[in-house]
Amino acid sequence: MLRDWDMLSDELQLALSSQALRLAADTVAGQAELLAGEIEAGILADRGGPDALRLLAAVMREAGRREPMVAGNA
């Protein structure tokens, strides 16, 4: 697998990595929303979690929509 990755162009590696990060952010956001729903349904104890989880979901989704910032130089 690593050999195959190294054969990809830098641009393609960056595009694939960015898409993977977006998918991961969306997955975490979706899980946070599901957990918030379970708290609201009484399946889990409510300790202020639904609002915090929805905030996490919104932050993750927003972060997943942005292009990564390039830092430094080479």
N, C-alpha and C positions, 0 to 999 in steps of 0.2 A: 504494500500500500504506500509506504513512504516513498519508494522509488517512483511510483506513478505520480504522486503529488509533486515531487521535484521536477518532473518532466513538464508540468504545466507552466505557462508563462506567469510572470509576476502579476499581470493584470487579471488573469483568470483566477489565480490563487486568491487575490484580494476580493474579487467578485463573489467567489464561493464562500469565503470566510464571512463577508458582510451578510450574505443571505443566511448563512447558518446562525449568525448572531441575531438577525431579525426573527428567525424562526424560534430560537431559544427564548427571546424576549416575549414573543407572543404566547409561547407555551407557558412560561412563568405567569404571565398576566392572566391567562385563562384559568390556570390552577388557583390563583388568588381569588378570582371571581367565584369559582366553584366553592372554595372554602368559605367565602363570605356568605354565600347562599346557604350552606349547611349550618353556619352559625345562626343566621336569621330563621332557619327552619327549626331551630332548637336541637339539632343533632349534636352540636358542640356548644359548650358554655360560652356565653357572650361576655367578653371582657373588653369591649370596645374594638373588637377585631374587624368587623365588616367594613367600617369606614377606612381603617388603616390598610386593609387588603385591597380595597378599591383604589385607594391612592397609589399603592404599590403597582397595581395593574395599569393605571393611567401613566405612571412614570415609566414603566417598562415598555409600554406600547409607544410612547413618545420617543423614548431613547432608541427603540428599534426602527423608527421611521427616519431618523437622521442619518446622514452620511457620517462615518467616523472622521474625527478630526485628525489631521496629520500633525504630529508633534516632532520637533527636532529636524535635523537634516543629515544627509549622508554624503 
